[in-house]
Amino acid sequence: GAVVSQHPSWVICKSGTSVKIECRSLDFQATTMFWYRQFPKQSLMLMATSNEGSKATYEQGVEKDKFLINHASLTLSTLTVTSAHPEDSSFYICSVKFEHFYEQYFGPGTRLTVT
Amino acid sequence: EDKVVQSPLSLVVHEGDTVTLNCSYEVTNFRSLLWYKQEKKAPTFLFMLTSSGIEKKSGRLSSILDKKELFSILNITATQTGDSAVYLCAVHSGGSNYKLTFGKGTLLTVNP
């Protein structure tokens, strides 16, 4: 069964509004959660890495004030896209890493469309 | 900067064919290489390889790593239409944050 859930699975919002995406680890506590963005026909681009209880580490070129990450517990991380613009329209995917394992397990993704 | 290159970028075959997908990498402090299958949604984990020469197998899929030549292959035998997907290769290059560097993927289309 699913290891990671994301909510919502798709969202349409107006330009200038903010959108929150949740990522939950269902069965196990995740030491680290990752947020990726994927544009059509492109590979996954890592946006940020978050560890529970500490500030997220953002990749170069990703605006931390625009993409707010809150990793409040070992099973929940949220990504808030603030003041969304049409160019933020993309597929946002989270993944989790469990202690002592290298592989990451991905959530089903959230398709964001900003009109 | 870590780099992962997959080839071919796309491939069209007929059911029953065997395909080989390639992944080469240049990373510092290599730890492991992972293969994922992505259909319409998020990637699903296939294999993780850490040692050279040891084949990982799951049904019709198999994969092997060559750490000397810095590449891995993913084989799919007796392909089925359900194998149609993007296959992603990713490398974990150590560091405390465990981040993965992904290749661009190979789009496999299996026609009936």
Chai-1 contact restraints between the chains, C-beta under 6 A:
chainA,res_idxA,chainB,res_idxB,connection_type,confidence,min_distance_angstrom,max_distance_angstrom,comment,restraint_id
A,T32,B,Y98,contact,1.0,0.0,6.0,A-B,restraint_1
A,S43,B,F102,contact,1.0,0.0,6.0,A-B,restraint_2
A,S43,B,K104,contact,1.0,0.0,6.0,A-B,restraint_3
A,S43,B,G105,contact,1.0,0.0,6.0,A-B,restraint_4
A,L44,B,F102,contact,1.0,0.0,6.0,A-B,restraint_5
A,L46,B,K99,contact,1.0,0.0,6.0,A-B,restraint_6
A,T49,B,N97,contact,1.0,0.0,6.0,A-B,restraint_7
A,T49,B,K99,contact,1.0,0.0,6.0,A-B,restraint_8
A,I93,B,A42,contact,1.0,0.0,6.0,A-B,restraint_9
A,K97,B,Y98,contact,1.0,0.0,6.0,A-B,restraint_10
A,Y102,B,S32,contact,1.0,0.0,6.0,A-B,restraint_11
A,Y102,B,H92,contact,1.0,0.0,6.0,A-B,restraint_12
A,E103,B,L34,contact,1.0,0.0,6.0,A-B,restraint_13
A,E103,B,F45,contact,1.0,0.0,6.0,A-B,restraint_14
A,E103,B,M48,contact,1.0,0.0,6.0,A-B,restraint_15
A,F106,B,A42,contact,1.0,0.0,6.0,A-B,restraint_16
A,F106,B,P43,contact,1.0,0.0,6.0,A-B,restraint_17
A,G107,B,A42,contact,1.0,0.0,6.0,A-B,restraint_18
A,P108,B,K41,contact,1.0,0.0,6.0,A-B,restraint_19
A,P108,B,A42,contact,1.0,0.0,6.0,A-B,restraint_20
A,G109,B,K41,contact,1.0,0.0,6.0,A-B,restraint_21
A,G109,B,A42,contact,1.0,0.0,6.0,A-B,restraint_22
